[in-house]
Amino acid sequence: MTNKKTVGKVMAVMLLFVLSLFFIGGTYARYSTQFTGTASVTVAKWDVNLKDKGEEVTTMEDLTFTVKDNTDVVAGKIAPGVTAEGSVEIDFDGTEVSVEVYVDATDEALQTAVQKFGMNSSDITFTVKEAVGGEIETSGNGTKSSPLVIKLPDTSAGFTTENGKVTITMTLKWENTEAHNAEDTTAGKKAETDATFQVPVTLHVQQHIGV
């Protein structure tokens, strides 16, 4: 009798165990349906044009830098401590992202230009800023490491005909570095026979990606 009861208990336990496996196993199965499709998003527009005196241009070849007046240097001449500026208009009408602008001279081009005069290339710097009176929010120093950031004026419409034209001023400065006096003097003497200092510059306009 005892054996029958024992066998019955064992069978009951096994039955419960099997049932529990059935229900536990059920928790790892589920209804499943998959839907496939295409995610869609509209790409922001990029439309940047360069203008000089209102006319669209594709190069800065004819851009002339004007030397700022300096009471210690003959008008129109550049020397250590003197800057020259050139302005150009950038039209962002239709562009739907904030932008960055900076100007630089390629190392090779700058080296070639300064070697002609014997000056030190580290003394020649380029910067960009929005012209005086600009109404668009900007920041940065206009250098490659700190470009001029022109913020999107309206996130619902982007740059438009009314707010999409920005006049920028590019500045070339011959820094005065006391340690380079010898090189600067060489440049000044070279100017007796050929005083034209030409440096090919590149204006960079790119999308601003904030942090």
Secondary structure, 3 states (H helix, E strand, C coil): CHHHHHHHHHHHHHHHHHHHHHHHHHCCCCCCCCCCCCCCCCCCCCCCEEEECCEEECCCCCCCCEECCCCCCCCCCCCCCCEEEEEEEEECCCCCCCEEEEEECCHHHHHHHHHHHCCCHHHEEEEEEECCCCCCCEECCCCCCCCEEECCCCCCCCCCCCCCEEEEEEEEEECCCHHHHHHHHHHHHHCCCCCCCCCCCEEEEEECCCC
